[in-house]
Amino acid sequence: MANVVDFLNLVHMHHKNRIVFSNERFNGQKQMDDAIFFCWIWLKNMENGFGIPFHSWATNIRVGFCNHGGINQ
């Protein structure tokens, strides 16, 4: 079963491939935004009872992630 780290690695590889193969410049903010979004998508689909809207979760990610992200559970 995949976990959050796997998705973060995929986001990193996707951005690295865009730099190498599409001559795009590194955009750290875009990479971070994608990582946060894909973590939320993963939690939304994998955790029962996870119903926090993206904006609410992303603006208070530490509390949202600790409550529903499998940390210390």
mmCIF file of the N, C-alpha and C atoms, coordinates in Angstrom:
data_MODEL
# 
_entry.id   MODEL 
# 
loop_
_atom_site.group_PDB 
_atom_site.id 
_atom_site.type_symbol 
_atom_site.label_atom_id 
_atom_site.label_alt_id 
_atom_site.label_comp_id 
_atom_site.label_asym_id 
_atom_site.label_entity_id 
_atom_site.label_seq_id 
_atom_site.pdbx_PDB_ins_code 
_atom_site.Cartn_x 
_atom_site.Cartn_y 
_atom_site.Cartn_z 
_atom_site.occupancy 
_atom_site.B_iso_or_equiv 
_atom_site.pdbx_formal_charge 
_atom_site.auth_seq_id 
_atom_site.auth_comp_id 
_atom_site.auth_asym_id 
_atom_site.auth_atom_id 
_atom_site.pdbx_PDB_model_num 
ATOM 1   N N  . MET A 1 1  ? 0.839   -1.175 0.000   1.00 0.00 ? 1  MET A N  1 
ATOM 2   C CA . MET A 1 1  ? 0.000   0.000  0.000   1.00 0.00 ? 1  MET A CA 1 
ATOM 3   C C  . MET A 1 1  ? 0.887   1.243  0.000   1.00 0.00 ? 1  MET A C  1 
ATOM 4   N N  . ALA A 1 2  ? 0.509   2.183  -0.772  1.00 0.00 ? 2  ALA A N  1 
ATOM 5   C CA . ALA A 1 2  ? 1.276   3.431  -0.887  1.00 0.00 ? 2  ALA A CA 1 
ATOM 6   C C  . ALA A 1 2  ? 1.090   4.263  0.377   1.00 0.00 ? 2  ALA A C  1 
ATOM 7   N N  . ASN A 1 3  ? 2.054   5.125  0.620   1.00 0.00 ? 3  ASN A N  1 
ATOM 8   C CA . ASN A 1 3  ? 1.931   6.040  1.744   1.00 0.00 ? 3  ASN A CA 1 
ATOM 9   C C  . ASN A 1 3  ? 2.273   7.448  1.281   1.00 0.00 ? 3  ASN A C  1 
ATOM 10  N N  . VAL A 1 4  ? 2.208   8.387  2.183   1.00 0.00 ? 4  VAL A N  1 
ATOM 11  C CA . VAL A 1 4  ? 2.431   9.791  1.845   1.00 0.00 ? 4  VAL A CA 1 
ATOM 12  C C  . VAL A 1 4  ? 3.825   10.001 1.260   1.00 0.00 ? 4  VAL A C  1 
ATOM 13  N N  . VAL A 1 5  ? 4.821   9.319  1.799   1.00 0.00 ? 5  VAL A N  1 
ATOM 14  C CA . VAL A 1 5  ? 6.188   9.479  1.304   1.00 0.00 ? 5  VAL A CA 1 
ATOM 15  C C  . VAL A 1 5  ? 6.286   9.068  -0.163  1.00 0.00 ? 5  VAL A C  1 
ATOM 16  N N  . ASP A 1 6  ? 5.576   8.005  -0.551  1.00 0.00 ? 6  ASP A N  1 
ATOM 17  C CA . ASP A 1 6  ? 5.570   7.595  -1.957  1.00 0.00 ? 6  ASP A CA 1 
ATOM 18  C C  . ASP A 1 6  ? 5.018   8.704  -2.851  1.00 0.00 ? 6  ASP A C  1 
ATOM 19  N N  . PHE A 1 7  ? 3.957   9.355  -2.410  1.00 0.00 ? 7  PHE A N  1 
ATOM 20  C CA . PHE A 1 7  ? 3.381   10.434 -3.208  1.00 0.00 ? 7  PHE A CA 1 
ATOM 21  C C  . PHE A 1 7  ? 4.303   11.637 -3.275  1.00 0.00 ? 7  PHE A C  1 
ATOM 22  N N  . LEU A 1 8  ? 4.984   11.926 -2.171  1.00 0.00 ? 8  LEU A N  1 
ATOM 23  C CA . LEU A 1 8  ? 5.938   13.034 -2.195  1.00 0.00 ? 8  LEU A CA 1 
ATOM 24  C C  . LEU A 1 8  ? 7.090   12.737 -3.151  1.00 0.00 ? 8  LEU A C  1 
ATOM 25  N N  . ASN A 1 9  ? 7.541   11.498 -3.176  1.00 0.00 ? 9  ASN A N  1 
ATOM 26  C CA . ASN A 1 9  ? 8.587   11.113 -4.131  1.00 0.00 ? 9  ASN A CA 1 
ATOM 27  C C  . ASN A 1 9  ? 8.106   11.248 -5.563  1.00 0.00 ? 9  ASN A C  1 
ATOM 28  N N  . LEU A 1 10 ? 6.860   10.880 -5.826  1.00 0.00 ? 10 LEU A N  1 
ATOM 29  C CA . LEU A 1 10 ? 6.314   11.022 -7.181  1.00 0.00 ? 10 LEU A CA 1 
ATOM 30  C C  . LEU A 1 10 ? 6.225   12.487 -7.602  1.00 0.00 ? 10 LEU A C  1 
ATOM 31  N N  . VAL A 1 11 ? 5.823   13.343 -6.678  1.00 0.00 ? 11 VAL A N  1 
ATOM 32  C CA . VAL A 1 11 ? 5.768   14.779 -6.979  1.00 0.00 ? 11 VAL A CA 1 
ATOM 33  C C  . VAL A 1 11 ? 7.162   15.293 -7.313  1.00 0.00 ? 11 VAL A C  1 
ATOM 34  N N  . HIS A 1 12 ? 8.140   14.899 -6.514  1.00 0.00 ? 12 HIS A N  1 
ATOM 35  C CA . HIS A 1 12 ? 9.523   15.331 -6.752  1.00 0.00 ? 12 HIS A CA 1 
ATOM 36  C C  . HIS A 1 12 ? 10.012  14.824 -8.112  1.00 0.00 ? 12 HIS A C  1 
ATOM 37  N N  . MET A 1 13 ? 9.786   13.556 -8.412  1.00 0.00 ? 13 MET A N  1 
ATOM 38  C CA . MET A 1 13 ? 10.240  12.995 -9.695  1.00 0.00 ? 13 MET A CA 1 
ATOM 39  C C  . MET A 1 13 ? 9.545   13.667 -10.873 1.00 0.00 ? 13 MET A C  1 
ATOM 40  N N  . HIS A 1 14 ? 8.261   13.963 -10.721 1.00 0.00 ? 14 HIS A N  1 
ATOM 41  C CA . HIS A 1 14 ? 7.519   14.631 -11.790 1.00 0.00 ? 14 HIS A CA 1 
ATOM 42  C C  . HIS A 1 14 ? 8.122   16.009 -12.086 1.00 0.00 ? 14 HIS A C  1 
ATOM 43  N N  . HIS A 1 15 ? 8.422   16.771 -11.043 1.00 0.00 ? 15 HIS A N  1 
ATOM 44  C CA . HIS A 1 15 ? 9.000   18.101 -11.248 1.00 0.00 ? 15 HIS A CA 1 
ATOM 45  C C  . HIS A 1 15 ? 10.419  17.999 -11.807 1.00 0.00 ? 15 HIS A C  1 
ATOM 46  N N  . LYS A 1 16 ? 11.179  17.034 -11.323 1.00 0.00 ? 16 LYS A N  1 
ATOM 47  C CA . LYS A 1 16 ? 12.537  16.840 -11.845 1.00 0.00 ? 16 LYS A CA 1 
ATOM 48  C C  . LYS A 1 16 ? 12.500  16.490 -13.332 1.00 0.00 ? 16 LYS A C  1 
ATOM 49  N N  . ASN A 1 17 ? 11.574  15.626 -13.721 1.00 0.00 ? 17 ASN A N  1 
ATOM 50  C CA . ASN A 1 17 ? 11.447  15.262 -15.137 1.00 0.00 ? 17 ASN A CA 1 
ATOM 51  C C  . ASN A 1 17 ? 11.036  16.454 -15.998 1.00 0.00 ? 17 ASN A C  1 
ATOM 52  N N  . ARG A 1 18 ? 10.192  17.332 -15.468 1.00 0.00 ? 18 ARG A N  1 
ATOM 53  C CA . ARG A 1 18 ? 9.813   18.526 -16.227 1.00 0.00 ? 18 ARG A CA 1 
ATOM 54  C C  . ARG A 1 18 ? 11.005  19.438 -16.444 1.00 0.00 ? 18 ARG A C  1 
ATOM 55  N N  . ILE A 1 19 ? 11.911  19.501 -15.466 1.00 0.00 ? 19 ILE A N  1 
ATOM 56  C CA . ILE A 1 19 ? 13.119  20.316 -15.605 1.00 0.00 ? 19 ILE A CA 1 
ATOM 57  C C  . ILE A 1 19 ? 14.041  19.699 -16.650 1.00 0.00 ? 19 ILE A C  1 
ATOM 58  N N  . VAL A 1 20 ? 14.247  18.391 -16.567 1.00 0.00 ? 20 VAL A N  1 
ATOM 59  C CA . VAL A 1 20 ? 15.198  17.715 -17.451 1.00 0.00 ? 20 VAL A CA 1 
ATOM 60  C C  . VAL A 1 20 ? 14.678  17.623 -18.881 1.00 0.00 ? 20 VAL A C  1 
ATOM 61  N N  . PHE A 1 21 ? 13.425  17.216 -19.051 1.00 0.00 ? 21 PHE A N  1 
ATOM 62  C CA . PHE A 1 21 ? 12.924  16.909 -20.386 1.00 0.00 ? 21 PHE A CA 1 
ATOM 63  C C  . PHE A 1 21 ? 12.152  18.038 -21.051 1.00 0.00 ? 21 PHE A C  1 
ATOM 64  N N  . SER A 1 22 ? 11.688  19.002 -20.280 1.00 0.00 ? 22 SER A N  1 
ATOM 65  C CA . SER A 1 22 ? 10.910  20.105 -20.861 1.00 0.00 ? 22 SER A CA 1 
ATOM 66  C C  . SER A 1 22 ? 11.598  21.445 -20.686 1.00 0.00 ? 22 SER A C  1 
ATOM 67  N N  . ASN A 1 23 ? 12.810  21.434 -20.191 1.00 0.00 ? 23 ASN A N  1 
ATOM 68  C CA . ASN A 1 23 ? 13.589  22.655 -19.982 1.00 0.00 ? 23 ASN A CA 1 
ATOM 69  C C  . ASN A 1 23 ? 12.857  23.703 -19.147 1.00 0.00 ? 23 ASN A C  1 
ATOM 70  N N  . GLU A 1 24 ? 12.048  23.225 -18.188 1.00 0.00 ? 24 GLU A N  1 
ATOM 71  C CA . GLU A 1 24 ? 11.391  24.162 -17.284 1.00 0.00 ? 24 GLU A CA 1 
ATOM 72  C C  . GLU A 1 24 ? 12.336  24.516 -16.152 1.00 0.00 ? 24 GLU A C  1 
ATOM 73  N N  . ARG A 1 25 ? 12.106  25.655 -15.551 1.00 0.00 ? 25 ARG A N  1 
ATOM 74  C CA . ARG A 1 25 ? 12.914  26.083 -14.411 1.00 0.00 ? 25 ARG A CA 1 
ATOM 75  C C  . ARG A 1 25 ? 12.316  25.496 -13.136 1.00 0.00 ? 25 ARG A C  1 
ATOM 76  N N  . PHE A 1 26 ? 13.182  25.287 -12.150 1.00 0.00 ? 26 PHE A N  1 
ATOM 77  C CA . PHE A 1 26 ? 12.704  24.779 -10.868 1.00 0.00 ? 26 PHE A CA 1 
ATOM 78  C C  . PHE A 1 26 ? 11.800  25.807 -10.213 1.00 0.00 ? 26 PHE A C  1 
ATOM 79  N N  . ASN A 1 27 ? 10.652  25.344 -9.755  1.00 0.00 ? 27 ASN A N  1 
ATOM 80  C CA . ASN A 1 27 ? 9.705   26.200 -9.062  1.00 0.00 ? 27 ASN A CA 1 
ATOM 81  C C  . ASN A 1 27 ? 9.353   25.514 -7.740  1.00 0.00 ? 27 ASN A C  1 
ATOM 82  N N  . GLY A 1 28 ? 10.076  25.876 -6.697  1.00 0.00 ? 28 GLY A N  1 
ATOM 83  C CA . GLY A 1 28 ? 9.892   25.251 -5.394  1.00 0.00 ? 28 GLY A CA 1 
ATOM 84  C C  . GLY A 1 28 ? 8.494   25.430 -4.831  1.00 0.00 ? 28 GLY A C  1 
ATOM 85  N N  . GLN A 1 29 ? 7.900   26.595 -5.063  1.00 0.00 ? 29 GLN A N  1 
ATOM 86  C CA . GLN A 1 29 ? 6.545   26.837 -4.552  1.00 0.00 ? 29 GLN A CA 1 
ATOM 87  C C  . GLN A 1 29 ? 5.537   25.921 -5.233  1.00 0.00 ? 29 GLN A C  1 
ATOM 88  N N  . LYS A 1 30 ? 5.667   25.731 -6.550  1.00 0.00 ? 30 LYS A N  1 
ATOM 89  C CA . LYS A 1 30 ? 4.770   24.827 -7.275  1.00 0.00 ? 30 LYS A CA 1 
ATOM 90  C C  . LYS A 1 30 ? 4.947   23.396 -6.775  1.00 0.00 ? 30 LYS A C  1 
ATOM 91  N N  . GLN A 1 31 ? 6.182   22.981 -6.528  1.00 0.00 ? 31 GLN A N  1 
ATOM 92  C CA . GLN A 1 31 ? 6.438   21.636 -6.036  1.00 0.00 ? 31 GLN A CA 1 
ATOM 93  C C  . GLN A 1 31 ? 5.805   21.458 -4.649  1.00 0.00 ? 31 GLN A C  1 
ATOM 94  N N  . MET A 1 32 ? 5.940   22.443 -3.788  1.00 0.00 ? 32 MET A N  1 
ATOM 95  C CA . MET A 1 32 ? 5.339   22.358 -2.459  1.00 0.00 ? 32 MET A CA 1 
ATOM 96  C C  . MET A 1 32 ? 3.817   22.351 -2.538  1.00 0.00 ? 32 MET A C  1 
ATOM 97  N N  . ASP A 1 33 ? 3.252   23.199 -3.389  1.00 0.00 ? 33 ASP A N  1 
ATOM 98  C CA . ASP A 1 33 ? 1.795   23.220 -3.559  1.00 0.00 ? 33 ASP A CA 1 
ATOM 99  C C  . ASP A 1 33 ? 1.287   21.873 -4.053  1.00 0.00 ? 33 ASP A C  1 
ATOM 100 N N  . ASP A 1 34 ? 1.971   21.282 -5.019  1.00 0.00 ? 34 ASP A N  1 
ATOM 101 C CA . ASP A 1 34 ? 1.578   19.962 -5.529  1.00 0.00 ? 34 ASP A CA 1 
ATOM 102 C C  . ASP A 1 34 ? 1.688   18.900 -4.445  1.00 0.00 ? 34 ASP A C  1 
ATOM 103 N N  . ALA A 1 35 ? 2.756   18.944 -3.649  1.00 0.00 ? 35 ALA A N  1 
ATOM 104 C CA . ALA A 1 35 ? 2.946   17.968 -2.579  1.00 0.00 ? 35 ALA A CA 1 
ATOM 105 C C  . ALA A 1 35 ? 1.814   18.060 -1.555  1.00 0.00 ? 35 ALA A C  1 
ATOM 106 N N  . ILE A 1 36 ? 1.446   19.272 -1.167  1.00 0.00 ? 36 ILE A N  1 
ATOM 107 C CA . ILE A 1 36 ? 0.358   19.463 -0.208  1.00 0.00 ? 36 ILE A CA 1 
ATOM 108 C C  . ILE A 1 36 ? -0.951  18.961 -0.794  1.00 0.00 ? 36 ILE A C  1 
ATOM 109 N N  . PHE A 1 37 ? -1.212  19.291 -2.050  1.00 0.00 ? 37 PHE A N  1 
ATOM 110 C CA . PHE A 1 37 ? -2.457  18.862 -2.685  1.00 0.00 ? 37 PHE A CA 1 
ATOM 111 C C  . PHE A 1 37 ? -2.529  17.339 -2.785  1.00 0.00 ? 37 PHE A C  1 
ATOM 112 N N  . PHE A 1 38 ? -1.449  16.689 -3.211  1.00 0.00 ? 38 PHE A N  1 
ATOM 113 C CA . PHE A 1 38 ? -1.488  15.240 -3.367  1.00 0.00 ? 38 PHE A CA 1 
ATOM 114 C C  . PHE A 1 38 ? -1.552  14.520 -2.024  1.00 0.00 ? 38 PHE A C  1 
ATOM 115 N N  . CYS A 1 39 ? -0.975  15.095 -0.977  1.00 0.00 ? 39 CYS A N  1 
ATOM 116 C CA . CYS A 1 39 ? -1.138  14.519 0.364   1.00 0.00 ? 39 CYS A CA 1 
ATOM 117 C C  . CYS A 1 39 ? -2.596  14.580 0.796   1.00 0.00 ? 39 CYS A C  1 
ATOM 118 N N  . TRP A 1 40 ? -3.251  15.704 0.523   1.00 0.00 ? 40 TRP A N  1 
ATOM 119 C CA . TRP A 1 40 ? -4.668  15.843 0.868   1.00 0.00 ? 40 TRP A CA 1 
ATOM 120 C C  . TRP A 1 40 ? -5.515  14.848 0.086   1.00 0.00 ? 40 TRP A C  1 
ATOM 121 N N  . ILE A 1 41 ? -5.226  14.701 -1.216  1.00 0.00 ? 41 ILE A N  1 
ATOM 122 C CA . ILE A 1 41 ? -5.961  13.733 -2.039  1.00 0.00 ? 41 ILE A CA 1 
ATOM 123 C C  . ILE A 1 41 ? -5.791  12.329 -1.472  1.00 0.00 ? 41 ILE A C  1 
ATOM 124 N N  . TRP A 1 42 ? -4.550  11.983 -1.099  1.00 0.00 ? 42 TRP A N  1 
ATOM 125 C CA . TRP A 1 42 ? -4.276  10.662 -0.548  1.00 0.00 ? 42 TRP A CA 1 
ATOM 126 C C  . TRP A 1 42 ? -5.073  10.446 0.737   1.00 0.00 ? 42 TRP A C  1 
ATOM 127 N N  . LEU A 1 43 ? -5.041  11.413 1.641   1.00 0.00 ? 43 LEU A N  1 
ATOM 128 C CA . LEU A 1 43 ? -5.791  11.285 2.885   1.00 0.00 ? 43 LEU A CA 1 
ATOM 129 C C  . LEU A 1 43 ? -7.281  11.185 2.635   1.00 0.00 ? 43 LEU A C  1 
ATOM 130 N N  . LYS A 1 44 ? -7.775  11.977 1.719   1.00 0.00 ? 44 LYS A N  1 
ATOM 131 C CA . LYS A 1 44 ? -9.202  11.981 1.411   1.00 0.00 ? 44 LYS A CA 1 
ATOM 132 C C  . LYS A 1 44 ? -9.667  10.620 0.915   1.00 0.00 ? 44 LYS A C  1 
ATOM 133 N N  . ASN A 1 45 ? -8.828  9.957  0.123   1.00 0.00 ? 45 ASN A N  1 
ATOM 134 C CA . ASN A 1 45 ? -9.218  8.673  -0.452  1.00 0.00 ? 45 ASN A CA 1 
ATOM 135 C C  . ASN A 1 45 ? -8.865  7.473  0.408   1.00 0.00 ? 45 ASN A C  1 
ATOM 136 N N  . MET A 1 46 ? -7.890  7.601  1.296   1.00 0.00 ? 46 MET A N  1 
ATOM 137 C CA . MET A 1 46 ? -7.412  6.438  2.040   1.00 0.00 ? 46 MET A CA 1 
ATOM 138 C C  . MET A 1 46 ? -7.867  6.397  3.503   1.00 0.00 ? 46 MET A C  1 
ATOM 139 N N  . GLU A 1 47 ? -8.230  7.512  4.079   1.00 0.00 ? 47 GLU A N  1 
ATOM 140 C CA . GLU A 1 47 ? -8.591  7.545  5.493   1.00 0.00 ? 47 GLU A CA 1 
ATOM 141 C C  . GLU A 1 47 ? -10.108 7.624  5.650   1.00 0.00 ? 47 GLU A C  1 
ATOM 142 N N  . ASN A 1 48 ? -10.669 6.651  6.341   1.00 0.00 ? 48 ASN A N  1 
ATOM 143 C CA . ASN A 1 48 ? -12.109 6.676  6.620   1.00 0.00 ? 48 ASN A CA 1 
ATOM 144 C C  . ASN A 1 48 ? -12.444 7.866  7.507   1.00 0.00 ? 48 ASN A C  1 
ATOM 145 N N  . GLY A 1 49 ? -13.499 8.561  7.176   1.00 0.00 ? 49 GLY A N  1 
ATOM 146 C CA . GLY A 1 49 ? -13.939 9.686  7.978   1.00 0.00 ? 49 GLY A CA 1 
ATOM 147 C C  . GLY A 1 49 ? -13.203 10.988 7.718   1.00 0.00 ? 49 GLY A C  1 
ATOM 148 N N  . PHE A 1 50 ? -12.290 10.998 6.745   1.00 0.00 ? 50 PHE A N  1 
ATOM 149 C CA . PHE A 1 50 ? -11.570 12.233 6.439   1.00 0.00 ? 50 PHE A CA 1 
ATOM 150 C C  . PHE A 1 50 ? -12.428 13.077 5.513   1.00 0.00 ? 50 PHE A C  1 
ATOM 151 N N  . GLY A 1 51 ? -12.920 14.192 6.009   1.00 0.00 ? 51 GLY A N  1 
ATOM 152 C CA . GLY A 1 51 ? -13.796 15.028 5.205   1.00 0.00 ? 51 GLY A CA 1 
ATOM 153 C C  . GLY A 1 51 ? -13.449 16.502 5.280   1.00 0.00 ? 51 GLY A C  1 
ATOM 154 N N  . ILE A 1 52 ? -12.216 16.801 5.653   1.00 0.00 ? 52 ILE A N  1 
ATOM 155 C CA . ILE A 1 52 ? -11.806 18.193 5.785   1.00 0.00 ? 52 ILE A CA 1 
ATOM 156 C C  . ILE A 1 52 ? -11.592 18.793 4.398   1.00 0.00 ? 52 ILE A C  1 
ATOM 157 N N  . PRO A 1 53 ? -12.215 19.922 4.096   1.00 0.00 ? 53 PRO A N  1 
ATOM 158 C CA . PRO A 1 53 ? -11.993 20.572 2.806   1.00 0.00 ? 53 PRO A CA 1 
ATOM 159 C C  . PRO A 1 53 ? -10.522 20.956 2.627   1.00 0.00 ? 53 PRO A C  1 
ATOM 160 N N  . PHE A 1 54 ? -10.073 20.953 1.371   1.00 0.00 ? 54 PHE A N  1 
ATOM 161 C CA . PHE A 1 54 ? -8.666  21.209 1.083   1.00 0.00 ? 54 PHE A CA 1 
ATOM 162 C C  . PHE A 1 54 ? -8.183  22.516 1.689   1.00 0.00 ? 54 PHE A C  1 
ATOM 163 N N  . HIS A 1 55 ? -8.923  23.595 1.500   1.00 0.00 ? 55 HIS A N  1 
ATOM 164 C CA . HIS A 1 55 ? -8.472  24.903 1.990   1.00 0.00 ? 55 HIS A CA 1 
ATOM 165 C C  . HIS A 1 55 ? -8.284  24.887 3.511   1.00 0.00 ? 55 HIS A C  1 
ATOM 166 N N  . SER A 1 56 ? -9.229  24.289 4.217   1.00 0.00 ? 56 SER A N  1 
ATOM 167 C CA . SER A 1 56 ? -9.117  24.221 5.679   1.00 0.00 ? 56 SER A CA 1 
ATOM 168 C C  . SER A 1 56 ? -7.919  23.396 6.104   1.00 0.00 ? 56 SER A C  1 
ATOM 169 N N  . TRP A 1 57 ? -7.705  22.260 5.448   1.00 0.00 ? 57 TRP A N  1 
ATOM 170 C CA . TRP A 1 57 ? -6.590  21.380 5.802   1.00 0.00 ? 57 TRP A CA 1 
ATOM 171 C C  . TRP A 1 57 ? -5.252  22.020 5.453   1.00 0.00 ? 57 TRP A C  1 
ATOM 172 N N  . ALA A 1 58 ? -5.160  22.622 4.269   1.00 0.00 ? 58 ALA A N  1 
ATOM 173 C CA . ALA A 1 58 ? -3.889  23.181 3.805   1.00 0.00 ? 58 ALA A CA 1 
ATOM 174 C C  . ALA A 1 58 ? -3.471  24.412 4.602   1.00 0.00 ? 58 ALA A C  1 
ATOM 175 N N  . THR A 1 59 ? -4.430  25.180 5.105   1.00 0.00 ? 59 THR A N  1 
ATOM 176 C CA . THR A 1 59 ? -4.070  26.373 5.859   1.00 0.00 ? 59 THR A CA 1 
ATOM 177 C C  . THR A 1 59 ? -3.681  26.051 7.296   1.00 0.00 ? 59 THR A C  1 
ATOM 178 N N  . ASN A 1 60 ? -4.033  24.875 7.775   1.00 0.00 ? 60 ASN A N  1 
ATOM 179 C CA . ASN A 1 60 ? -3.646  24.452 9.123   1.00 0.00 ? 60 ASN A CA 1 
ATOM 180 C C  . ASN A 1 60 ? -3.137  23.020 9.037   1.00 0.00 ? 60 ASN A C  1 
ATOM 181 N N  . ILE A 1 61 ? -2.124  22.818 8.205   1.00 0.00 ? 61 ILE A N  1 
ATOM 182 C CA . ILE A 1 61 ? -1.678  21.473 7.834   1.00 0.00 ? 61 ILE A CA 1 
ATOM 183 C C  . ILE A 1 61 ? -1.153  20.669 9.016   1.00 0.00 ? 61 ILE A C  1 
ATOM 184 N N  . ARG A 1 62 ? -0.476  21.293 9.955   1.00 0.00 ? 62 ARG A N  1 
ATOM 185 C CA . ARG A 1 62 ? 0.080   20.529 11.087  1.00 0.00 ? 62 ARG A CA 1 
ATOM 186 C C  . ARG A 1 62 ? -1.026  19.856 11.893  1.00 0.00 ? 62 ARG A C  1 
ATOM 187 N N  . VAL A 1 63 ? -2.060  20.591 12.235  1.00 0.00 ? 63 VAL A N  1 
ATOM 188 C CA . VAL A 1 63 ? -3.169  20.024 13.001  1.00 0.00 ? 63 VAL A CA 1 
ATOM 189 C C  . VAL A 1 63 ? -3.932  19.015 12.146  1.00 0.00 ? 63 VAL A C  1 
ATOM 190 N N  . GLY A 1 64 ? -4.202  19.378 10.896  1.00 0.00 ? 64 GLY A N  1 
ATOM 191 C CA . GLY A 1 64 ? -4.932  18.482 10.007  1.00 0.00 ? 64 GLY A CA 1 
ATOM 192 C C  . GLY A 1 64 ? -4.191  17.187 9.753   1.00 0.00 ? 64 GLY A C  1 
ATOM 193 N N  . PHE A 1 65 ? -2.894  17.263 9.590   1.00 0.00 ? 65 PHE A N  1 
ATOM 194 C CA . PHE A 1 65 ? -2.106  16.074 9.294   1.00 0.00 ? 65 PHE A CA 1 
ATOM 195 C C  . PHE A 1 65 ? -1.973  15.203 10.535  1.00 0.00 ? 65 PHE A C  1 
ATOM 196 N N  . CYS A 1 66 ? -1.774  15.793 11.685  1.00 0.00 ? 66 CYS A N  1 
ATOM 197 C CA . CYS A 1 66 ? -1.628  15.011 12.917  1.00 0.00 ? 66 CYS A CA 1 
ATOM 198 C C  . CYS A 1 66 ? -2.935  14.325 13.305  1.00 0.00 ? 66 CYS A C  1 
ATOM 199 N N  . ASN A 1 67 ? -4.051  14.973 13.027  1.00 0.00 ? 67 ASN A N  1 
ATOM 200 C CA . ASN A 1 67 ? -5.346  14.383 13.370  1.00 0.00 ? 67 ASN A CA 1 
ATOM 201 C C  . ASN A 1 67 ? -5.778  13.292 12.415  1.00 0.00 ? 67 ASN A C  1 
ATOM 202 N N  . HIS A 1 68 ? -5.343  13.372 11.151  1.00 0.00 ? 68 HIS A N  1 
ATOM 203 C CA . HIS A 1 68 ? -5.843  12.439 10.155  1.00 0.00 ? 68 HIS A CA 1 
ATOM 204 C C  . HIS A 1 68 ? -4.755  11.850 9.269   1.00 0.00 ? 68 HIS A C  1 
ATOM 205 N N  . GLY A 1 69 ? -3.517  12.036 9.594   1.00 0.00 ? 69 GLY A N  1 
ATOM 206 C CA . GLY A 1 69 ? -2.470  11.595 8.690   1.00 0.00 ? 69 GLY A CA 1 
ATOM 207 C C  . GLY A 1 69 ? -1.719  10.366 9.098   1.00 0.00 ? 69 GLY A C  1 
ATOM 208 N N  . GLY A 1 70 ? -2.167  9.687  10.128  1.00 0.00 ? 70 GLY A N  1 
ATOM 209 C CA . GLY A 1 70 ? -1.489  8.486  10.534  1.00 0.00 ? 70 GLY A CA 1 
ATOM 210 C C  . GLY A 1 70 ? -0.261  8.722  11.410  1.00 0.00 ? 70 GLY A C  1 
ATOM 211 N N  . ILE A 1 71 ? -0.001  9.949  11.798  1.00 0.00 ? 71 ILE A N  1 
ATOM 212 C CA . ILE A 1 71 ? 1.135   10.223 12.664  1.00 0.00 ? 71 ILE A CA 1 
ATOM 213 C C  . ILE A 1 71 ? 0.734   9.897  14.100  1.00 0.00 ? 71 ILE A C  1 
ATOM 214 N N  . ASN A 1 72 ? 1.539   9.079  14.740  1.00 0.00 ? 72 ASN A N  1 
ATOM 215 C CA . ASN A 1 72 ? 1.311   8.657  16.131  1.00 0.00 ? 72 ASN A CA 1 
ATOM 216 C C  . ASN A 1 72 ? -0.028  7.977  16.319  1.00 0.00 ? 72 ASN A C  1 
ATOM 217 N N  . GLN A 1 73 ? -0.484  7.295  15.302  1.00 0.00 ? 73 GLN A N  1 
ATOM 218 C CA . GLN A 1 73 ? -1.752  6.560  15.441  1.00 0.00 ? 73 GLN A CA 1 
ATOM 219 C C  . GLN A 1 73 ? -1.486  5.089  15.354  1.00 0.00 ? 73 GLN A C  1 
# 
